[in-house]
Amino acid sequence: MAPGYWLTRLVLQRALAAVYLVAFLAAVLQFRALIGERGMLPVPRFVRAAPFRRMPSVFQLHYSDRFFAAWAWAGALLSAAIVAGAADLVPLWAAMLMWAALWVMYLSIVNVGQTWYSFGWESLLLEAGFLAVFLGNARTDPPVSVLWLMRWLVFRVEFGAGLIKMRGDLCWRDLTCLYYHHETQPMPGPLSWWFHRLPRPLHRVETAANHVAQLGVPVFLFTPQPFASVAAGVIICTQLWLVASGNFAWLNWLTIVLAFSAVDGAALAELLSLPRHTPLATGPPGWFQGLVVAATALVAVLSWWPVRNMLSRQQRMNMSFNALHLVNTYGAFGSINRRRHEVVVEGTDEERVTPDTAWREYGFKGKPGDPHRLARQFAPYHLRLDWLMWFAGISPVYAQSWFGPFVERLLVNDPATLRLLRHNPFPDAPPTHVRARVYLYRFTTRQERRATGAWWHRTLEHEFLPPVALRR
């Protein structure tokens, strides 16, 4: 046990519960249009083709939109209760059940989420949530082995991301990737224009520092204090830099939380002038120690697959090796887009489409659209539709399963779908036709910004979807 890490555990668990809260809220606010009974990729249709053993979920047993909403709201309320400290007010076994319930509840959502839940941070939250079950509560000192497993997790997140970069795009090796990344990343934030406009030598420094932070610093997570705390601090600062430069849902925030597992809680408590923690007089119950040993052994065995993947020349990123999303492999941006293509969706209320037809553009909450609109900060909240629209701009292949159903719902002004958008240009009656076109977007120069007030310059490239209408 590690009595000196009581503050470390407190921060870890409260912050992790806060991430869970965001994840459940995102689920309850977006599911109807995405995976609901009348959604673009309905859960009932999916579970008929996906066996329980491959996609274990409570929704394999029963699904209705009302049941899903209740399930997600229950997860949000339980998360909020833990943030408020409820898990430290109950017996140890009850606290473990609370954390286990969160893990099972979110696993049930992810395993039926299909394309909308195919992001690496879903697995990261589930893996971290599983480990949190065995961190205990205020009635026992934190188990050393679980704290080490959390360090092992953040090591895989950082080191895996560093390896995939060095093995992937040449621009990571010649230090030029950040000439493009701030402009072409999935969802720029309000500061991304300024990051992109930094001098190129600073971009090279950014890239080199990223390699150090991902390939060198994580090794020191396993060294004695204070070196482990310093390594954690470097990772946290690097992740905050990423938070400032873009929107990556809860990936960066969760990595910050996990890095805190290496922070010396006793030293931090002394620095903050907190009351000295008195170690508990009695050790943890035997059944708890047995469960911790079993969980540690399980993670050790399952680590074979991600380690083998990291050592492979065909390294894959953001992959789960089991249906429970335990001990996964992670990585990000093995390749960098040099140009940004955005799919712009438009509608018209005219009965016939002619060369003179007036088209009106749909506005999205996060992804670039109106060139004069400054990007907003949404992370850690996850705008799933906006992220998938970024992939659609890279290739229509990424949109095959859901873009057609999305357009169909625009043609009937589906309320659930419209709630995912920032602006509906047809508030009174649905459009008669919808089309989509691909534009090349780039950040304006400083001179263009002063002259036009626009953050983006866009040029039409080609058609993505010709005008379509509902069959009468």
C-alpha positions in Angstrom: 0.0 0.0 0.0 1.1 3.6 -0.6 -0.3 5.9 2.2 1.7 8.8 0.9 -0.4 8.8 -2.3 -3.8 9.5 -0.7 -3.9 12.9 -2.5 -2.8 11.3 -5.7 -5.7 8.9 -5.5 -8.2 11.6 -4.6 -7.3 13.7 -7.6 -7.2 10.6 -9.9 -10.7 9.4 -8.9 -12.5 12.7 -8.8 -11.0 13.8 -12.1 -11.7 10.5 -13.8 -15.3 10.6 -12.6 -15.5 14.1 -14.1 -14.4 12.7 -17.5 -17.0 9.9 -17.1 -19.6 12.6 -16.5 -18.7 14.4 -19.7 -18.8 11.1 -21.6 -22.3 10.1 -20.3 -23.6 13.6 -21.0 -22.3 13.5 -24.6 -24.0 10.1 -25.0 -27.4 11.2 -23.7 -27.4 14.5 -25.7 -26.5 12.9 -29.0 -27.6 9.3 -29.1 -31.1 9.7 -30.7 -29.8 11.1 -34.0 -26.7 8.8 -34.1 -27.7 5.4 -32.8 -31.3 5.7 -31.6 -34.2 3.7 -32.9 -34.6 6.2 -35.8 -30.9 7.2 -35.8 -28.4 7.0 -38.6 -26.9 3.8 -37.4 -29.7 2.3 -35.2 -28.7 0.1 -32.3 -31.5 -2.5 -32.8 -30.3 -3.2 -36.3 -26.7 -3.4 -35.1 -27.3 -5.9 -32.3 -29.1 -8.3 -34.6 -25.9 -8.8 -36.4 -23.3 -8.5 -33.6 -23.2 -11.4 -31.1 -23.0 -10.7 -27.4 -19.6 -12.3 -27.0 -18.1 -9.9 -29.5 -19.9 -6.8 -28.3 -21.1 -7.4 -24.7 -23.7 -4.8 -23.8 -26.9 -4.5 -21.8 -28.5 -3.2 -25.0 -28.0 -6.7 -26.5 -30.7 -7.8 -24.1 -33.1 -4.8 -24.6 -33.0 -1.5 -26.4 -35.4 1.4 -26.5 -34.5 5.1 -26.7 -36.2 5.6 -23.3 -34.1 2.9 -21.8 -30.8 4.2 -23.3 -31.6 7.7 -22.0 -32.3 6.4 -18.5 -29.1 4.3 -18.7 -26.9 7.3 -19.8 -28.5 9.7 -17.3 -27.9 7.2 -14.5 -24.3 7.0 -15.5 -24.1 10.8 -15.4 -25.7 11.0 -12.0 -23.4 8.3 -10.6 -20.4 10.1 -12.0 -21.5 13.4 -10.5 -21.9 11.6 -7.1 -18.4 10.3 -7.2 -17.0 13.7 -8.2 -18.8 15.1 -5.1 -17.1 12.4 -2.9 -19.8 9.8 -2.5 -17.4 6.9 -3.1 -15.4 7.9 0.0 -18.4 8.0 2.2 -19.4 4.3 1.7 -17.8 1.0 2.6 -15.0 -0.2 0.4 -17.0 -2.8 -1.3 -19.7 -0.3 -2.2 -17.2 2.1 -3.6 -15.8 -0.6 -5.8 -19.3 -1.4 -7.0 -19.9 2.2 -7.9 -16.7 2.3 -10.1 -17.6 -1.1 -11.6 -21.0 0.1 -12.4 -19.6 3.1 -14.3 -17.3 0.8 -16.3 -20.1 -1.6 -17.2 -22.5 1.2 -18.1 -20.1 3.0 -20.4 -18.8 -0.3 -21.9 -22.4 -1.1 -22.8 -22.7 2.2 -24.7 -19.3 1.9 -26.5 -20.0 -1.6 -27.7 -23.1 -0.6 -29.6 -21.8 2.9 -30.6 -20.4 1.6 -33.9 -18.6 4.3 -36.0 -19.6 7.0 -33.7 -17.7 5.4 -30.8 -14.6 4.2 -32.7 -12.2 6.7 -31.2 -9.2 5.7 -29.1 -10.3 7.8 -26.1 -13.3 5.6 -25.6 -11.1 2.6 -24.9 -8.8 4.8 -22.8 -11.6 5.8 -20.6 -12.8 2.2 -20.2 -9.3 1.0 -19.4 -8.7 3.7 -16.8 -12.2 3.2 -15.4 -11.4 -0.5 -14.9 -8.2 0.3 -13.0 -10.1 2.8 -10.8 -12.3 0.0 -9.5 -9.2 -1.3 -7.6 -7.9 2.0 -6.3 -10.1 1.7 -3.2 -11.4 4.7 -1.3 -10.7 6.6 1.9 -11.1 3.5 4.0 -7.9 2.0 2.6 -4.5 3.2 1.4 -4.0 3.2 -2.4 -2.6 -0.1 -3.7 0.9 0.4 -5.1 0.4 -2.0 -8.0 -2.7 -0.2 -9.3 -0.8 3.1 -9.3 1.9 1.4 -11.3 -0.7 0.0 -13.7 -1.9 3.6 -14.3 1.6 4.7 -15.0 1.9 1.8 -17.4 -1.3 2.9 -19.1 -0.1 6.5 -19.6 3.3 5.2 -20.8 1.5 3.2 -23.5 -0.6 6.2 -24.5 2.5 8.5 -24.9 5.1 6.0 -26.1 2.7 4.4 -28.6 1.9 7.8 -30.0 5.5 8.6 -30.3 6.4 5.4 -32.1 3.6 5.7 -34.6 4.8 9.1 -35.5 8.4 8.1 -36.0 7.3 5.1 -38.1 4.8 7.0 -40.0 4.9 10.3 -41.8 8.3 11.6 -42.9 7.4 15.1 -41.6 7.7 13.8 -38.0 11.3 12.9 -38.7 12.3 16.0 -40.5 10.4 18.1 -37.9 8.0 19.8 -40.4 4.6 18.2 -39.4 3.5 21.2 -37.4 3.8 23.4 -40.5 0.4 21.8 -41.3 -1.1 20.1 -38.3 -2.7 23.1 -36.5 -4.5 23.9 -39.7 -5.5 20.4 -40.8 -6.3 18.8 -37.4 -9.8 17.4 -37.0 -11.3 20.3 -35.0 -9.3 23.5 -34.5 -9.8 25.5 -31.4 -10.0 29.3 -30.9 -6.2 29.6 -30.6 -5.4 27.3 -33.6 -5.0 30.2 -36.0 -2.3 31.7 -33.8 -0.6 28.4 -33.3 -0.5 27.9 -37.1 1.0 31.4 -37.6 3.9 30.8 -35.2 7.3 31.1 -37.0 8.4 27.9 -38.7 11.5 27.5 -36.5 9.1 27.3 -33.5 7.1 24.7 -35.2 10.2 22.6 -35.5 10.9 23.1 -31.8 7.3 22.0 -31.1 7.8 18.8 -33.1 11.2 18.0 -31.4 9.7 18.7 -28.0 6.8 16.4 -28.8 9.2 13.6 -29.6 11.0 14.1 -26.3 7.8 14.2 -24.3 6.4 11.0 -26.0 9.5 8.9 -26.5 11.9 9.9 -23.7 10.0 11.4 -20.7 7.5 8.5 -20.2 10.4 6.1 -19.3 11.0 8.3 -16.2 7.4 7.5 -14.9 8.9 4.3 -13.5 11.9 5.9 -11.7 12.0 7.0 -8.0 10.7 10.3 -6.8 11.1 13.1 -7.6 12.0 12.1 -11.1 8.6 10.3 -11.7 6.8 13.5 -10.6 8.9 15.6 -12.9 8.1 13.3 -15.8 4.4 13.5 -15.0 4.7 17.3 -14.9 6.3 17.4 -18.3 3.5 15.2 -19.7 0.8 17.3 -18.1 2.3 20.5 -19.5 2.6 18.9 -23.0 -1.1 17.8 -22.8 -2.2 21.3 -21.7 -0.3 22.7 -24.8 -2.4 20.3 -26.9 -5.6 21.4 -25.1 -4.8 25.0 -26.0 -4.1 24.3 -29.6 -7.1 22.1 -30.6 -10.2 20.1 -29.7 -9.5 16.4 -29.0 -12.5 15.5 -26.8 -11.3 14.1 -23.5 -8.1 12.5 -24.8 -5.7 15.1 -23.4 -7.6 15.7 -20.2 -7.7 11.9 -19.4 -4.0 11.7 -20.2 -3.4 14.5 -17.7 -5.4 12.6 -15.1 -3.5 9.4 -15.7 -0.1 11.1 -15.5 -1.1 12.3 -12.0 -0.6 8.7 -10.9 3.1 9.3 -10.9 2.9 12.5 -8.8 4.2 12.2 -5.2 1.0 13.0 -3.3 2.8 13.5 0.0 5.1 16.1 -1.5 2.2 17.8 -3.2 0.2 17.9 0.0 3.1 19.5 1.8 3.6 22.1 -1.0 -0.1 23.0 -0.8 0.1 23.1 3.1 -2.6 20.4 3.4 -3.0 18.6 6.7 -0.6 15.7 7.1 -2.3 12.4 6.3 -2.3 9.8 9.0 -1.8 6.2 7.6 -4.7 3.9 8.5 -4.2 1.8 11.5 -5.5 -1.4 9.8 -4.5 -2.8 6.5 -7.0 -3.5 3.7 -9.2 -6.6 3.9 -7.8 -9.8 2.5 -10.5 -10.0 -0.2 -9.5 -6.6 -1.5 -5.9 -7.5 -1.7 -6.8 -10.6 -3.5 -8.8 -8.7 -6.1 -5.9 -6.2 -6.6 -3.5 -9.1 -7.2 -5.9 -10.7 -9.7 -6.4 -7.4 -11.6 -2.7 -6.8 -11.7 -2.1 -10.3 -13.0 -4.8 -9.9 -15.6 -3.3 -6.6 -16.9 0.2 -8.2 -17.0 -1.1 -11.0 -19.2 -3.1 -8.8 -21.5 -0.1 -6.5 -21.9 1.4 -9.0 -24.2 -0.7 -7.9 -27.2 0.0 -4.1 -27.0 3.7 -4.6 -26.3 3.9 -6.9 -29.3 2.1 -4.3 -31.3 4.4 -1.5 -30.2 7.5 -3.5 -31.2 6.0 -4.4 -34.6 7.0 -2.5 -37.8 3.3 -2.8 -38.7 2.2 -1.0 -35.5 -1.5 -0.2 -35.3 -2.9 2.6 -33.3 -6.0 2.8 -31.1 -6.9 -0.9 -31.2 -8.6 -3.0 -28.7 -7.6 -6.7 -28.4 -10.7 -7.8 -26.5 -14.4 -7.0 -26.2 -13.9 -5.5 -22.8 -11.5 -2.8 -24.0 -8.8 -3.8 -21.5 -5.1 -3.1 -22.1 -5.4 -1.5 -25.5 -2.9 0.1 -27.8 -2.9 3.8 -28.5 -1.5 6.4 -30.9 -2.4 9.4 -32.8 -1.5 11.2 -36.1 0.8 8.7 -37.6 0.3 10.7 -40.8 -0.5 14.4 -41.2 -2.7 16.0 -43.9 -1.1 18.7 -45.8 -4.3 20.2 -47.0 -7.7 20.6 -45.3 -10.8 19.5 -47.2 -14.2 20.2 -45.6 -17.6 18.8 -46.7 -20.1 21.7 -46.8 -23.7 20.7 -46.7 -26.3 22.9 -48.3 -30.1 22.9 -48.9 -32.6 24.7 -51.0 -36.4 25.0 -50.8 -36.9 25.5 -54.6 -38.9 22.7 -56.3 -36.5 22.4 -59.3 -32.7 22.6 -59.2 -31.2 24.9 -61.8 -27.9 26.7 -62.3 -29.5 29.7 -60.6 -30.8 27.9 -57.5 -30.1 29.6 -54.2 -28.4 27.2 -51.7 -28.2 27.8 -48.0 -25.5 26.3 -45.8 -26.0 24.2 -42.7 -23.8 25.3 -39.8 -21.9 22.8 -37.6 -21.0 23.5 -34.0 -17.3 22.6 -34.1 -16.0 21.9 -37.6 -15.0 24.9 -39.8 -17.8 26.2 -42.0 -18.4 30.0 -42.2 -14.9 31.4 -42.9 -15.6 34.4 -40.6 -16.5 32.3 -37.6 -13.8 31.8 -35.0 -13.5 28.1 -33.9 -14.9 27.4 -30.5 -13.5 25.3 -27.6 -15.6 22.2 -27.0 -13.1 19.7 -25.5 -13.5 17.7 -23.3 -17.0 17.4 -24.8 -17.0 15.3 -27.9 -18.9 16.4 -31.0 -19.2 13.1 -32.7 -20.9 14.2 -36.0 -18.3 17.0 -36.5 -15.4 14.6 -36.0 -16.9 12.2 -38.6 -17.4 15.1 -41.0 -13.6 15.7 -40.8 -13.0 12.1 -41.8 -15.5 12.5 -44.7 -13.5 15.4 -46.0 -10.4 13.1 -46.2 -12.3 10.4 -48.1 -16.0 9.5 -48.9 -15.2 6.0 -47.8 -15.3 7.1 -44.1 -18.9 8.4 -44.6 -20.4 5.5 -46.5 -22.4 4.0 -43.6 -23.9 7.2 -42.2 -23.8 10.2 -44.6 -26.8 9.0 -46.6 -29.0 8.6 -43.5 -27.8 12.0 -42.3 -29.0 13.7 -45.5 -32.3 11.9 -45.3 -32.9 13.3 -41.9 -32.0 16.8 -43.0 -34.7 16.5 -45.8 -37.4 16.0 -43.1 -36.0 18.4 -40.5 -35.5 15.6 -38.0 -35.4 17.4 -34.6 -32.8 15.1 -33.1 -30.4 15.5 -36.0 -30.9 19.3 -36.1 -29.9 19.5 -32.5 -26.5 18.3 -33.5 -26.1 21.4 -35.7 -25.4 25.0 -34.9 -27.6 26.4 -37.6 -30.6 25.1 -39.5 -31.3 27.4 -42.6 -34.8 25.9 -42.9 -36.5 26.5 -39.6 -40.1 26.7 -41.0 -40.1 23.8 -43.5 -37.6 21.2 -44.6 -35.6 21.7 -47.7 -36.6 20.2 -51.0 -33.1 19.2 -52.0 -29.8 18.8 -50.1 -26.3 18.6 -51.6 -22.7 18.5 -50.3 -19.6 19.9 -51.8 -15.9 19.7 -50.9 -14.0 22.9 -50.3 -10.3 23.4 -49.7 -9.8 25.4 -46.5 -6.7 27.2 -45.3 -6.1 29.7 -42.5 -6.0 33.2 -43.8 -2.7 35.1 -43.6 -2.3 38.0 -41.2 -2.9 40.4 -44.1 -6.0 38.6 -45.2 -7.3 38.5 -41.7 -6.9 42.3 -41.2 -8.5 43.0 -44.6 -11.5 40.6 -44.5 -11.9 39.7 -40.9 -12.0 36.0 -42.0 -10.2 33.2 -40.2 -10.4 30.9 -43.2 -10.1 31.1 -46.9 -12.0 28.4 -48.9 -12.0 27.3 -52.5 -14.5 25.0 -54.1 -12.9 21.8 -55.3 -15.5 19.2 -56.3 -18.9 17.7 -55.6 -19.3 15.3 -52.7 -23.0 14.6 -53.1 -25.2 15.8 -56.0 -28.6 17.4 -55.1 -30.9 14.8 -53.7 -34.6 14.9 -52.7 -37.0 12.5 -50.9 -38.8 10.1 -53.1 -42.5 11.2 -53.4 
